[in-house]
Amino acid sequence: MEKKILRLLIVDDSPDDSELAVATLRKAGYMLKNQRVQDLASMQAALDKGPWDVVLAEYTLPHFGAQLALDLVKRAHLDIPFIVVTRNIRDLDLVKIMRNGAHDVVMKSQAARLAPVVERELHVTEERRQLRQMTQTLQEVENKNRAIIAGSREAIGYCQEGMHIDANKTYLEMFGYDDLNEIEGVPVLNLIEKSDHPRFKDFLRKASSQNPAEPQEFLSVKKDGSHFHAELAISSIILNGENCTQFLVTDISKRKAVENRLQYLNQHDPLTGLFNRHHFTQELTKAIGRVKTENSRSALLYLDLNEIKEINDALGHAAGDRLLLKIARLFRDKLGESTILARFSGDEFTALLHDMSEEQIKTAVTELLSSLKETMFMEGGKVFRCDGTISVAVIDKSSENAQAVLNKAYQNCQHNRPQKTAPAPVPAPTPQAAASTPPHVGVAEIPAADLHRATPVMPASAVDWEIRLKTALEKDGFQLAYQPIVNLHGDPAEYFEVLLRLVGRHGELIHAGEFMGAADQLGLLAAIDRWVIRQSIHSLAALHAEGRQASFFVNLCPAALKDPELLSLLQKQLSTARVKPEFMVLEADESAVMASPGDAAMFMQAARRIGCRFSVDNFGNNLATLNSLRDMPIDFLKISGSLIRNLSTDSLTRTSLKAIVDLAKALQKQTIAKFVEKADDLGILWNLGFDYVQGNYFQQADSQLDYEFADETTLSSDTSSPTWAATSRR
């Protein structure tokens, strides 16, 4: 994977040691722009000149060193990884520099640790920056909402001696009352959750003072007993010649949901749902404190997956993410939800084991390793076995701090990690075994291979794929399939996603996922994109000639976002076919957009100029990404299917989706939920505010464009969810 130029500032008086660090990072694949300084003045000048991505500092220099260098970085308010690289450091000094804000300490005798530490800290720093950006977005959304509320009707109620005497329509609707008679004489306390009563009474007392209380948040109760978060502002006024208290109530449930999501993202890994490195380190620090004060026993379990980088490079990051999710589920299943579990970095997982004997720890590790080795992973038509290295660091009264325990576990893991050997194929599962294998693992007929191989599968050889794909391009051996995208709010406009199929030797249809990896290796993706666009425009022209104003979502490969000729070709073909550009929605995966956001933004702007719209697919695994996309001319956000599949049973997922939808609406981008398989999900998605849905519940992808879009969407009286009258054209 290509890496950007790394701007490296080295604080060291040894040119040889500096050159060793540079050589180590270059060997790891980094392109470097580096500078060495050895005193305070040159360090300050370098920081002023900046910017820098990483600082490597020797702990002790004549009249200078890491402590003073770190102070300069902190005074400059720079959020960059600061790593101490030294030949020797006392334990007390290590604790001191880590407490002062250093991110890690690497011994010069352990040069192999430098590159992984730098990569980890760059990743963590980027996550911090994204979190800050997301927080800023939330603040902007809040400010906008407050402006809207200030210019619209407020929910206003009036009370005297703690009893309601009047209220406007908005207030009544907010609390679920039909008319004023229902609420007259009702105590204000009845609209506040009992646990908040003491705070609310104090709030009321302050309202009559010279300095009225600032608005406060309370959990409010509706007539039907349901709850919502409300912000209350109170003031003393005269109504009908009598003193009374005025209540201005604002429903802040949406804001609280976003805040809760932000809190979740601050503590959890967005991909796996496990705790992140930051929160795990905090919990580890607490565990060390308990061990020292309570005579308890804990241990740190450290799992390092082998060859995950090879998986990402060979099969793509999406495949790597699916493997990581599988490992996370295994982690939960074997160690239990009550255990503190974390995805510590890209391919490293950690767990805190509390009050377990040495024998119990050994048993847990043995079972986890055994399950890990038995775990199979299917990708691209092959099954791979998974392996990793586990180490355990005991936490006792001698444990100094979290970093020391983590360093010990990491070193043990690296010591125990097996040397790379030539991979040997593992036996394919038998039909009997396949029958008991979960559906996502694979089937018996698929040949198995060692995880280390991690290469896309070809039917016989690369030559075979090349012949088949080039023949399909030349002789139209591909076929388009279409899946409807249905509006949840009654708009009968026709939208279809265009999906690619390869016609097999016996007439069978081969899905794109089985051959696009080979197409990528053979450099055929651009040609396939052009074939799909040409055929899609031809189909659109035929539909429009029939009087059907359909729009197509057409997927593009990542390289298309850097292809200056593609849009020119698209515009020409649209003009020739007399198809208006607004009926063509170009779509790219979120990972492709974020891999090169500058190129993607330029491509979208160019597409917008010729009249086409743009959609981002597989969005939502990282909420912070939305801030990066806010200024791009994006029309649709197609939400990742992983967030939809457990919709009905996972309240946290629903909260996350609500936050995504609300922020998307604030940025005027429409949302699409894909992989909708169940009727139960429709009402949930409708209530969450989604604009469109797509999935096999409506229709599987088919070569025939025969889906009858509903003329209107109605609400059923018992479920408050949409009901469609859509039928097949067949």
N, C-alpha and C positions, 0 to 999 in steps of 0.2 A: 504494500500500500504506500503510495507516494506521500511523503511528509513535507510540510512546509519548512522554510528556512527557520532554524532555531537561533534566536538572538541570545547568546550566552555571555554572561559577565562572570569572569573568574577572578576571585580575590586570593592571590597566592604570590609568594616571592620566588617560587621555583618554576622557571620556564619548562623544565623537564616534566614536573608533575602536571603542569597545565596542559602540556602537549599530550600527555597520557590520557587525561580526561577527554580532551578533544578527539583523540584517536578512538577512544572507547565509544563515544557517542556517534561518531561517523560510521564506525563498524556496525552499529545498531540501525543504521539507515538514515540518520539525521543529516541534513544539510545545515552547516553552521556558519554563523557570523559571530565571531567571538572577539573579546578583548580581555586582556589581563591587567589588573591593577594591584598595587601592593601598599598603598597608603591612603589616608583619609582624603586628601585633596584630590587625588586621581579618581578615587571612588565617587566622590561627590560630582566631579566633572563628568564622569561616565553616566551617572544617573540623570544629570541635567540634560545630557545629549540624548540618551535613551531612544526609543523604548527597549526594554529587555524582557525576555521570556522566562529566563531561569538565572539564578545567582548560585554559583558554587564557591564556597568560602573555606579557606584553611582556618582552623580554630585559633591558632596562635601565630602571629607575625610580630616582628619588632615594632613596637609602638602602635600596633593595629591588630586586626583579627576579626573573627566572625561576629563577636558580640558587638563591636563598634559598627561593622558593616551592616548588621541586622538593624541596629538603631537608625542608621541612615535610611535604609529601605522603609522602615516604619514611619519615620518622620516625613518621608516623601509620599506616604499613603499609597504605596504601590502594592497591589495584590498579585505578587508573583512568587513562584516556588523559591524558597531559600533553603539550600541544602548544604550542610557542613560536610566537607570532604577533607579528612585529616588523617595524619599518620597515627596519632595517639591522643586520647582524651580521657580525663578522669571521669568516673561515674557521676560525681557531684557536678562537674562542668557540663556533662551531657544533659543531666536533668535541668540545669540552669538555662542552657541555650534552648532546649525544647520548650520550657515554660515561657521563655521570652518570645517564642513565636517561630523558631526554626521548624521546618516541615519534616526533616529527617537528617540522620547522621550516617554517612558512609565512610568506612575506613578505606584508606588508599590501598591497603592490602587486599581488599575485596572489590576490586574494580568492576567485576562482573555484575555487582548490584547496582552500579550507577545508572545504567540505561533503564532498567525496570523502574527504579525509583523516580527518575525524571519523567518517564511516560506516565506513571501513576499520578504524580503531582500535577502535571500539565492537565490531565483529565479532571482531577478534583478541582483545580483552579477554574477550569472552564465551566464545571457544574455550578460553582459558586457564582460566577458571573451570570449564568443563565438564570439562577434563582433571583439575583438582584434585578435582572431585567424583567422577570415575571412579576416580582413584587411591585416594580414601577408600573407595569401594565395594570395590575390590580388597582393601584392608587389612581391611575388615570381613569379607569372604569368607574371607580367610586366617585371621583370628582364629577364625571359626566352624569352619573345617576343622581347625584345631589342637585345638579343644575336642572335636570329634568323634573325632579320632585318639587324644586322651588317654584317652577313655572307651571305646575299642574295642581289639581285639587289635593289638598291635604286631608288626611283622616283626622277629624277634630271631634273631641268629646268634651262635655262639661259636667263637672261634679260639684256637689255641695254636701259637706259633712260626710264625705266618702261614698256618696250615692250619686248615680247618674241622673242628671236632670235634662240633658239634651245631647244630641250628637248629629253630625251630618251623615249623608247617605254613604259616603266613602268609608266612614268609621263603622257604620252598621254592617256594610258588606264585608269589611276586613274581619270582623269578629263573627260573621255568620248569622246576623239578625235581619229579619225581614222588615220591621218597622220600629219606630221609636218607642211604641207602647211596650214592646218586649224588653227593652233595656232600661226604661225609666224605673228608678228605685233599686236597680241591681247594684250591689256593692262593687266598687272598682276592683277590690281584691279578688273578686270572682274571675276577673280576666287576667290574673297573674298566677303563674305556677306557685304552689304552696311553698316550695323551697326558697322562692325569691321574696316572700312576704316581708321578712325583717328588713331587707334592703329597700323594698318599695316603701314601707312605712317611713323609714328614715328619709327617703327621697321626697315624700310628701311634706314632711316637717320642714325641710329646707326650702320648699317652694314658698312658704309664707315669710321667710326671712328677708333681710335687705339684699342678700346676695343669693339669688335663686340657683339651684343646683344645675350643673351642666347636663345635657341629655345623657341618659343612661340606657343600657341594654337590659332587657328582661325577657324571660321566656313567657310568652303570653298564651292564653287559653281561649279557644273559640267556643261558641255555643255547643258544638257537637263533641267537645272534649279534646279535639286535636290541638296540637301545639305549633307555634311558629315563633321565630325570633323577631323581636320588635325593639325599636329605639323610641323612647318616650322623652318628649320635651314638655315641661309644665310651666305654667305661669299663672299668676293671680290676676283676674279680670273682674269687671262688673258686667253682669248679664241680667237684663231686665231689672236693673236697679239694685241688684243684690250681689254681694261678693261671692265668687265661686272660683274653681280651679279649672283651667283649660288644659286639655291634653292634646298634643300633636303626636300622632303615632305613625311610624314608618316601618313597613315590613322589610327587614334586612336578612331574610332567610337565604336569599341567593348569595349575598355577600358573605354570610357565615359559611356557606357551603364552599365558596372559593377559598376562604381563609383556612378552613379545615383541610382542603386539598393541598394548599400551600404548606401547611404544617406537616401533612403526610409526606409530601415530596422532600421536605427538609430532613426527614428521618429515614426515608425508604428509597431503595433502588427502584426507579420507575419501570424497569423491565420485569424483574422477578417478584417484586413486592416484598422482598426481604429488607431488613434494615440496611442502610448504607454505611460506609466506612466511618463517617463522622459520628453517627449515633452509636454505632457499635463500640467505637473507642471510648465514648462517654460511659456506656454500660460496663465496659471492661475496667475503667477507672473506679466505678462504684463497686464492682466485684472485688477489686484489690483492697479497697477500703473496708469492705465487710469482712474479708478474710483476716485482716489485721486486728479488727475490733471484736469479732464475734466467734472466733475460733472455728470458722467454717472452712470448707474445702471446695475449691473450684478448679477448673482447667479450661484452657483455650484449645479448641480443635481448629486446625488450619488445613483446608483442602485446596490443593493446586491442581487444576485440570491440565492434562498434558495435551499439547499440540492444538490448542484452541485457535491459535493464530493461523495454523495451516488450514483448519476448517474454514475460517473466515476468508482466507486468501483463495482457497480452491472452490468453495461452494457459495461464498458470499456471506455478508454479515447477517442477512435474514436467517440463513441456515444456522449460523453460529448462535443467534438469539434463541432460536427454537431449542437448540441443545441446552443452552443455559437455563431456559425455563424448565426443561425436563429434569435437569440436575437440581434446580431449586425445589421442585415438587418432591424429588427423592429425599432431599435434605429435610423437608418438613415431615414427610412420612416416617422417616427413620428416627429423627431426633425429637419430634413432637412440636406442636405449635407453641407450647409454653417455654421452650428453649429460645434463648436470644440467638437468632440466626441472621447472618448478613452476607450479602455479596460485597466482599471487601474491596475488590477491584475487578478488572475485566474478566479474569478466569480464576479468581481466588474467592473462596467461601470460608467463613469463620463461624464458630459457634461457641457459646459459653455453657459449660457443663457444670451445674451446681450440685454440691452435696452428693457426689458420686465417689464410690470407692475406686481404688486402682483397678480392681477386677471388673467393675461395672464400666469403667472408661474403656478398658481393653475390649470388652464385649461390644460396646457401642461402635468403636472404631472398626473392629473386625466385621460386624454386620454391615456397616456403611460401605466399607471397601468391597465386600462381597456383592452387595446390591449394585454398586457402581460398575463392577466388572460384568455383571449380568445384564446391565442396562443396554438395550439396543436402540439405535437411532437411525431412522430412515431418511434419506435425502437423495433426490435424483434417481430413484429406482434401485438403490442399494441400501443395505443395512450395515451400519457401523457399530462396533462395540466401543464403549466408553471406558477410559481409564484415567487415573489421577493419583496423586501422592498426598497422603495424610500425615500430619505430625501433631503432637500434643505437647503443650507447655503447661506444666502444673503451676497453679497460682497459690502461693503460700506466703507466710509472713516475710520471707526474704525478697519477694517481688517488689522491685523499686517503683515502677510505674508502667502504664499501659504500653508505651513504646518499647520498653525493655522486654516485656513479655512477648509482644508481637515480633520483635527482632529474633528472640530465641526460637519461636515457632517457625518463622521464615527460614532461619538457618537450618533447623532440623529438617524442614521440608526439602530444602535444596540438597542437603546431604543425602537424604533418602531417595531423591528423585532418580529413577533409572536412566541409564544412558540410552540415547537413541539407537535403535537397531533397525535393520531392514524389516519392514512389516510383513507379517505372514497372514494369509487369508484365514479367517475363522470359518468353521463349517456353517453352511446355510441352515436355517431352522427347518426342522422336519415339519411335515404337514400337521402332525399332532401338536407340536409345539406352537405352530402358527395359530392353531385354533384357540389356544389359550392366551395368545399375545394380544395386548390392547390394540385397538384399531390403528392408532397412530404410529405403531412400531413398524408395521409392514406385513408382508405375506410370505409364505414359504417359498414360492417360486422365484422370489427375487434373490439373486446371489449375494452373499454376505462378503464383507471386506473389513479389514482392520481399520480402526478409527484413523490411524496415522495416514492412510492412503488418501482419504478425503478428497477425491477427485470426481468430477462429474462422470456419470455413467454413459457410455455409448453402446448402441445395440450390438455392435460387433467390433468396430474400430472407428477411429477418427476419419479414415478414408470413407467408410460406409456412410457416416453422417454427412460428410461433405458432398458425396454424390447425391444423396437423398434430398438434402436441403437445396442445393443448387438446381437440381431437376425440378423441385417444387416451385422455385422462383421463376424458372424459365417456362414451365408448362402449367402454371397456376395449380400446383399440387397442394396448395393450402386451401382452407375453407374458413369462412368467418362464422362465428356463432354470436348470438345477441341475447343479452339478459336485460329485462326491463328495469328501470329505475323509477319508482312510483312516488308521487308527491303525497305527503301525509295530510295535506290541508285542502284537498279538493281541486287542485289545479290539474286539468286533464292533459296537459302538455306531455308529449311522448319523448321519453329519454331512454336510450339503450346504451349499455356498455358493449363495445366490440371486443370479442375474444377470439384468439387465433387457434386454429387446429391444423394439424398436419394429417393428410390422408395417407393411411398406412398401405402396405403392399396388398392387404386383403380387404381394403375398404374401411378398416377401422379408423376411428379418429383419435389421434394422439394429442394430448393436451400440451400447451406451450411449455409448462414446467418441465416436461421430459426432454425437450430438445433445445430450449433457449440457451442452456449452459454450453452445449456444443456449438450453437450458432455464434455465441460470444467468442469462444476460442477460435473459431474459424473466421472471425471478422465479418460476419454476415448480418449483424443486427441492423445496420443502417439500411441495407437492401430490403430486409424484412419490413422495417418501418415504412419504407416507401411503397411496398406491395400492399400493406394493410391500409395505408392512407388512400392509395389509388382505388382499391376495391371498396373501401368505405364510402368514398365520394360517389362512386358508381351506384351503390345501393341507395344512398341518400337521394340521388337524382331520380331514381326509379320510384321511391316512396313519394317524393314531392310531386312527381307527375301524376300519382294517384290521388293527390289532394291531402296526403298525410304530412303534416309539418313536424316530422321527427327530428331529434337531435341525437348525435352519436358522441359517446365518450371513447376516445381512441388513445390507447396506451402507447407511450414512447419509451424507448430504451434510454438509459442514462446519458449515453453519448450524444443523443439527439439534441440535448440542451446546449451543446457546443457546436452544433452543425448549422452554419450560416446559410447553407443551400436548401435546407429542408423547408423552411417557411416560404421561400421563393417558389419552390416546386409546388407546395400546397396551394398557395395563392393562384398560381397559374392553372392548376387542375380544377380548383373550385370555380374559377372564371369560365373555363372551357365547359364544365358540366352545368353551369348556371345555377350553382348551389350557393346560397348566401353563407358567408363565413360564420355567422352567429350560430349556425346549426352544427358546427364542429367544435367540440370541447376536447382540447388536448389534455392528456393526463400523464403525470410522472409521479414516481414513488417519492415519498418524503425523504428517504435516505439519499436519493439522487439529487434532489433539490438542495438539501443541506450540505451535501458533499462539495457543491460548488455554487453557493447562493448568488454570487455575482453574475455568473454565466446564466443561471436560472432566471434571475430577475430581468436580465437583458432579453432573454428568449421570450419571457412572458410579455414584456412590453412590446416587443416586435409582433407577437401574436395578436395582442390587443389592437395594435395599429391596423392590422389587416382585417380585424373584426372577429377573430376567434376568441373563445373563452378558454379558461384554464382550470384544471382540477389537480389537487394534490392527494395522492392515494396513500393508504396505510398511515394516516395521521393519528396522533393521540397517545403514543407510548411515552412521550416526553412532553408534558404540558408547556415546558419552557420554550419549546420550538415555536409555539404560536407567536411569541414576541418577535422572533426572527422573520416570520412570514407576514407580519402585520402590514408592512408597506409594499409588499409584492402584489401585483394585479391578479390576485387569485379570486376566482368566483365560487369554487366549491372545495370543501374539505371532506374527503371520503375517510371515515373513521376506521381505524384498524379493526379487523374482524375479531382479534383476540379480546377486545373490550366488549364485544357484542355477545359472544357465545355464552357467557355466564351471567347475562344481564338479570335474569329473573331471580337468581339466588344470591347474588353478590351486591350488597348494599353499597360497599365502598366503590365498586365499579360504577354504579348508578350516580353516586356523588361526583366521581371524576368526570363522567360524561356530561353531567349537568354543568359543571364548571367549564368544560370545553365548549359546549353549545353556547353558554352565556357569553363567553369571551369572543367566540366566533361571531355571534350576532352583533356584539359591540363593534367589531371590526368589519361588519357588513359582508360576511362570508357565509354562504349557505352550507349546511351540513348534510351528509349522506351516511346512513348506517348500512353497511353491507353484511353479507352472510346471515341474513335474517331467515331463520328456519322454522320458527314457531309463532303461532297466532298470539300466544301470551305476550310475546315481546312487543307487538305492535302498539298496544296501549301504553306500555312503559316508554317506548321511544317517542310516542306522540306527546305524552306528558312532559318528557324531558326537553321538548322543543325542537326535535329534529325536523328538517324540511323534507327529506327524501329517505326512502328505504329501498334495499335491493337484496335479493336472495332467493333461494329455492322455494321459499314459502309462496312466492308469487309465480315464479316459473324458472325452471332450469334453463341454462344457456342453450339456445336452439338456433338452427340455421334459418328457421322461419320467423319472420317478424309478425307474429299473429297474436300478440298480447293485446287485449281490449282494455285500454286505460279507462278508469272510472270517470264518469261524467261529473260526479260529485262525491264528496266524502261526508258521511253523516256520523253523528255520535249516538251510540247505543245508550239507552236509558239506564242500564244496570252497570255498565263498566266504564263509562266515560272515556271510551277509546274508539278510534276510527273503525268504521265498517265499510268495506269496499264491495261494490257491485261488479267489479272487473271480472271478465270472462275471456276465454280463448276465442280467437277469430275462427278457429277450425270448425 
